[in-house]
């Protein structure tokens, strides 16, 4: 809080005093007023007081201690009596206001409900009767309420049974002089939150009115700093997009489960087909079927299999090359067409049977049903979740789907009874 005092120097005393041209002098800043020599009030003969001719009030700017005087004359001799010094206490505290939304502060006016009270009357050491007055005035702004408070003393002494009052008769009055910093809002970021900060300086005018005619002898300007911190929103972070193993243009959808399928590479009428097992997962775009193929090498000995990952690839099959499946018979799996030597989407029986079927747009059918016992001998032991004794072509599958910038990102987990593989596939627009 900063206090600046403006003091009028040509202060009139009373209309009949003959002291109109008296000048009230204030000691230099570093030379405070001396405390008046205490009077022995028991020896004061108030009958010697003939006429009270004026009042005076001195406020020491160094410590804001005030001393009031009564001036009188007796048989042409001037003299005075004073009060015990009291503190002219004016305060406007700095304040920080927190708000959950932002709106600029605007200047407002006084709150009509001021707080006023007085302490019990007491006798000072010079025998004067003093009363301490307190006054707090609120100023209501749209974002907060701020207050300025003050305290002062009034005093009187009985002269021939009549009360004679010292200055001030009246007291302090407050008004908002100016509010600086309105509109000078800055934004700060704390813990990913954005705040608007207004740094305001409120300057109040405090007037000490000393006589019955409201003559304003002392004027002070009191400043207080008010910070208004308002929450604006969260920082919009650019999403960190993870890299993917494969990128596909216009990635749209996927099936529920991956599957195992046999890649036949030759026929042997004596010992059966020759080939190996792979994993597949069917996805799609608007124009293509997208097939994730996971290659393995299988070494089956003594009824045990040793699978090793041999690589992955993405295969694109134009939808125009395949028949449009009837409703309820949509492609749900991946198979290998031995005749055309290509991977294609297909329908796989939803039970535990290894029955794969598909059809090209030209009407050519494709089907394959491997020997189940031979499959087990080849190392396929992917039993169903319900622990059925029959091996199943379906893989335990999860496809965690995320979106970045509105584009799809898949984390695909395919799990058989002997291996687990995780593959990431993302829309090509997410490629860094």
N, C-alpha and C positions, 0 to 999 in steps of 0.2 A: 504494500500500500504506500502510495506517495502522497504527501500533503504539501500544498503550496498555499501560503497565506497572502492575502491582499488586505492591507490595513489602511483605513482612511486616517489621515493625519489631522485635519482641521475639524475635530469633533467638538460640537457645541455641548455645553453642559446643561444649563437650564435657561429659560427665557429671561429671568430676572437676576442672574448671577453676576453679570458684569465680567464673566469669564469667556465670552464668545471667542476670543482670539487666543485662548490657551492652546498650546501645542503639546500633544502627548508624545513623548520621545521614548523610543525603544532602544535599549542598550545594544551595542554590537553583538553579533551572533555568539562570539566566544566570551562574552562578558555578561553572564546572566544577572538578572535582577537580584539584589541582596534581599534576604528575608527581612521584613520589617522587624524592628526591635519590639519584642512583646510588651504589651501594656499591662500594668497592674490594674485590672478592672475594678478591683475592690476599692481603689483610691480615686476612681473617676467620679467627679461630681457633675452629674448630667445637668444640674441647674446652671452650670457655666455655659452650656450650649445655648446660644441665643437663637441663631438662625442657621439651618442647613442650606447651603448655597449651591451644592452640586455633587455630582458623582464622577467617579473615574474608574476605569478598568484597564489593567495592564495584563497582557498575555505574553509570557516569555516564549519567543519562537523556538528556543532551543529545546525546551522540555514541555511546552504547552501548559505550564502552570500559570494560573490566573490569580491576580490579587485585586480586590475591589476596594475602593475608597469612598468615604463620605467626607465632604468638605463643609466646614461650618465657620461661622464668625461670631466672636463675642467681644463686645466693646471695641469693634474695629480691628480685632486681631484674628487673622486666618489660621485655622488649624485643620487637622484631618484625623480620621480614625479608619482603620482598615480591617479587612477580614483575614482569617487564616487562609493561606493559598490553597487552591483546589485545582484539579486536573480537568482541562477541557479535552475530553477524550472523544475523538472522531475516528471511526474505523470503517473501512470497506475491504473485506477480505478477498484475496485471490481465490479462485474456485475453478474446479474442473468438472465438467458435465459430460456424462456418457449417455448416448442415445442409440436405440436400435434401428433407427432409420434417419435419413438425412433430409433436412430442409434448412435453407439459409436463415440465419437469425435476422430478425427485423426489430427496429426500435419500438419500444412500447412506452407505457406510462406508469404512474404510481398505482400501487395496490391501495385501495382506500382503507384497508384494515391495518393501520399502523399500530405498533405496540408502544405503549407509554406506561410508565410507572414511576413512583418516587419512593425513596428510602425514608425512614422515619426522621423527623426533625431532630437536630442535635445542636448543642452549644459548642462553638469552637473555643480555642484557647484564649480568644480575646473577649469572650462573652457574647459574641454575636450568635444569632439563631440561624443555622444553615439547613438547607434541604438539598439532597442530591436527586437530580432528575435524569431519567433514562428515556431514550426515544430511538426506536428502530423502525425504519421505513423500507418496505419491500417495493421493488420495481419489477413488474411482471413483463418478461419478454416472451416471445412465442416458444422458445426452446428451454427457458429456465426462468427462475426467479432469483434475483440478486438483491442484497440488502446493504444498507449503510446505517450505522448506528452512531449515537453520540450520547454524551453525558456532561452535565454542567451543574453548577451550584447556584442557588439563589440564597440571599441572606438579608437579615434586617436586624436593627437594634432599636430598643425602646428609648426614645428621647422625651422626657417629661410625660411618660405614659403613652406616647404616640409612636407607632412603628415607623421608622425611617429605613427605606429599602436601598440596598446597594445595587449596582449594576451586576448582572443583567436582570432587568425586570421580566423579559420575555424568554428567549431561548433559541434553540437551533431550528433551522428550517432547511430541508433538503430538496434538491431537484437534480434531474439528470441533465448534465450540460452537453455531453456528446458521447457517442459510441463509435469508436474507431475500429477498423478491421473488418467491417461487414462486407461480405463479398470476396474477401481475400482468402478463399478456401484452398487448402492444399490436400493432397491425397497421399496417404502412407500405406504401406503393406506390412502387416504383422501376422506371422503364422498363417500365411495364405489367405488372410482376410484383408479387405480394403476398407480403410477408414477415411472419412472426410474430417479435416481438422480446421476449425476456425479459431484464430488467436485474436481475441477481442480485448480492447482497452476501454473500460467504462470510466468516464470522468464525471464526478458529481460535484455540485456546488453546494457547500454548506455555509449557511449564513447565521451568524450569532447576532440576534437582534437585542440591543441592550437597553433601550428606553421604551417608555410607554407609547411613543409615537412610531415604534417599529424602526427606529433609526438603525441602519445596518452598519455597524462599525467594523466588524470583522467578517471577512469572507475567505473561505478556504476552498481549494480545489483538491479533491481526493480521487486518486486513480486506483483501480483494481483490474487485474488481468483475469480474464475468463476464457478458459479453453473449452470448446465444445467439440467432442469427439463422437462422430456418428458412424455407425456401421453402414457400409454401402453394399458390399457383396463379397463373394469369394473370387479369388484369382482364377481365371480360366486357364488351366494348364493345357498345354499341347500334349495330347496323349502319346505316351511312349509305345510305339507299335513294335511288337516283337518280330523278329525275322521268322520266315517260314522255310520249310524244305522245298515246297512246291508252290508255284503261283499259277493261278488259273483265271482267265478273263471271265468276268460276269458270273462268278460262282454263286449259285442260287440255292441248291438244296442237296439233300442226301437221304439215303435209306436208313432204316433203324439199325440194321446189323450187317456186319461183314460176314464173309463166308470163305470156306476153303473150297478149292476146286482142283481138278486133275488136269494137268497140261500134258495131253497125249502127244508123243513125238513120233511113235511108230507102232505098227501092229505086229504082234507075234502070236500066231494062232496056237502055238503049243503052250506058251507060258502066260499068255494074256498081253494086254497092252503094255507099252513101255512109255514111261514118262515120270512126272514128279508132281508133288502137291505145292500149291501156292495159296496165298491169301489175297482176297479182293474186297474192295469197298466201292460202292457205286454212289457217285455224285452226279450233279447235272448243272447245266446252264440253260439259257433259253433255247439254244440251238444244238447243243451237244450233250451226249452222255460222257461223263468224266469218270474214268476207271482208275482207282489206285491199285496197283499190283505190287505185292510184296513177295520177293523171290527168296526161296530157301533151298539149301542143299540138305538132303536127308540121308543119313547113314544108319540103316536099321540092321542090327545084328542081335541075334539071340532074343528076339522079341523086344529089344530096346532101341530107341531111336535117338540119334544125335543130330539135332537141327542147327544149322548155322545160317544166319542172315546173308543172303547173296546179293541184295540190292533192292531198290524200289524204282518204280517209274509211274508216270501218269500217261494214260492212253485216252485219246479223244476219238469218239465215234459220233459222226453226225447223226442227228435224230432222223434226218431224212432217209438214211440208209436202212433204218429198221422199221418194222411194222409199228403202227400206233396201237399200243395194247388196249384191250377193252377194259372198261372200268372193273376194278376188282382183280385184274390180271396184270397190273403194272409190273414192270421190271423191278426186281428187288435184290438182284445178286449179279455176280460176275462169273463167266465161264470162258473156256477156250474152245474155238471152233477148229477142230483138227483138219477139216477139209480145206478151209480158206486160210489156215494158219494165222488166226487173229483173235484178239480178245474182244468179247462182245457182252452187252448186258443181257440178262436172261431172267426167267422165272425159276425160282428154286422152291421145291416143296417145303412148306412151313413146318412139316413134321421132321422126323429124323432121317427121312429117306434122302439118298443122294440122287435126286432126279432133277436134271437141269434141262431147260427147254427155251428156245428162242425162235425168232422168225425174221427174215429180212423183208425189206419193203417189196421185193420182187416175188414174195411168197415162199421162198426157199426156207424150209424148216431146218432147225438145228436141235439135236437132243443128245444127251449123254448120260449114262448111268453106270458109273464104275462099279466094279466088284467090291462089295463092302468088306468081305473077308480079306481081299487083297489090299484094301485100303489100310486095314489094321496092320497087316503085315508090313506095309510100307511105312508105318509109323504114325498113321492118323489115329489118335486116341482122344479126339476132342469130344468127350461125352457131353450129353445134354445137361442143362442146369438141374433138371429134376432127377439126376443121377440114374437115368435109364441106362440099362446095360448096353444099349446100342450106341455106337459112335454117331456123332452128328456133324453135318457140314457147316453148321452155324457157329460163328465165333462169339464169345462174350465181348460185347462192343460198347464203347462209349464215344460219343462225339460231342465234345464241349464246344459250344458255338459262342463266339464273341463277335462284337462288331466294333470297328474302328472307322471313323468318318463315314458311317453308314454302310460299310462293306464287310463281308463275312470273313471270319478267320476260324478255321476248324482245327481242333486238336483231337486226333482220332486215335483211339486205343483199341487194338485188336489182340485178343487173348485166347489162346488155345490151351489145351491141357499141358503143353510142353514149352510154349513160348509166349512172350508178350512183346508187342511192338507199338511204339507211339510215333505218329507221323503228323506233321503240321502242314496244312494246305490253306492258302490265303488267296483272296482276290488279287489279281495282278496289279490293281491300282494301289495296293498297300506296299508294293515292293519299293525299297529305299534306293 
